[in-house]
């Protein structure tokens, strides 16, 4: 049942506690949920906007609801999960700040992972090419990308500070490998934060 | 105890009927007893009785979910989902499908004989609810020696029964599959049903429901009821694609022509008339009144102090809900209401809206994604 998980998902799967209750928001076809269920006996529930992804996830025996992170989190009770996970979805929501607030209301802790738009390749593309970056991590052009709120590591840290959230963990990825915290805003392609209210 | 071969026990197999003493206490306060239930079973119960699946049928459905219909000769109404190699498979599951009480395919209903009088109950039969249908199914399970359902599955009114099961018997259901259904009948749902009932009762042959003696049944009224209802089962796009404004071909004019009269000029008219006429051969008008009434009374939240979430707090069942994007009878929004309530109650719930051009009827038609979802859900264990 083991399949290659995306690096940020693998990191989350490694970090969650055994037997935890987890809500995976934007769970895709349920790869992370299945991995956590099989390796950590996690009680995982998912929310996913794309119907064929939901069908695939339910088809592998997972509990996944078709819905929208922007509108449907309100139906989950307070503190009903140990973790709420939002992986690679923050930048596609209409109100990322409100979505994270909801995650922290529903879950004791929240994992938030997102592509870092301040990675040096993106900066170069803008500075020298004058074009919105199209990179390995951000493969879509400006007109067909689902990413509507471009966020950097430093932007996210500022939001965390402004809202008074606590950072319980932070990881930065370059390719498949973890990278240093130093200058993460410049060198990390991908960030994973573990937050608490 | 080894698996019980179906032939060794007269309770199991095709075309079964059980007379259960009851009495069944109904939602109205009335008592019903004895309770006749016509049903079929497929496959065999395993040693620990952990493979039992109950299939619930829709308004005009019956117990012949996976075997040929005795009147129409058509294959079982859900053969796409139930059968060899299907998500519900007699090779793995012990499958039960029973005719709802109030219906006319062998279970107690207005057309069945009241043992007290020797005559059909007709309109003296007590008014039923969806919950009453479920309670009768529970009596049948007792009779069959089934304590717990691995799954209860239904579409449309069958979905209403499936969803009601864990609210009435929270410990007897492990999985609940609710397809193209709702947690309550809306004003629009009730309105369409009322059109059908009025059509039946306006038929001079109806005579207060006492039409059984001379065989002069209110077939015109029942046919109109079926025609009106049938429109709600289809999507506008589906009707347009199938019929458009095409005219009905005739021997003298294969492409059809307007008659400047009131024959079925349009193909869609001809189709609906056929649907109405063929329906009266297999369905009892009074049953149609009783079952539509049961659906109209259906509102799970109302039975739980107005809170749908409260209905599901006692159960540990897992739920799977499926809606279809072109279903305007029980649209996706109705399924979402159920999902939100399940989330609020902490139940394990899955929900997906599938795409189909066929409207409400989609749940009975070819839909590989539906099979994939149901199969995965039934195979999935507890987290």
Interface residues (C-beta under 8 A of the other chain):
Chain A: X37 X41 X42 X43 X44 X45 X51 X52 X54 X55 X57 X58 X59 X60 X61 X62 X63 X64 X65 X66 X67 X72 X75 X76 X77 X80
Chain B: X318 X320 X336 X339 X340 X343 X344 X346 X348 X349 X350 X351 X352 X353 X354 X355 X369 X372 X373 X375 X376 X377 X379 X380 X381 X383
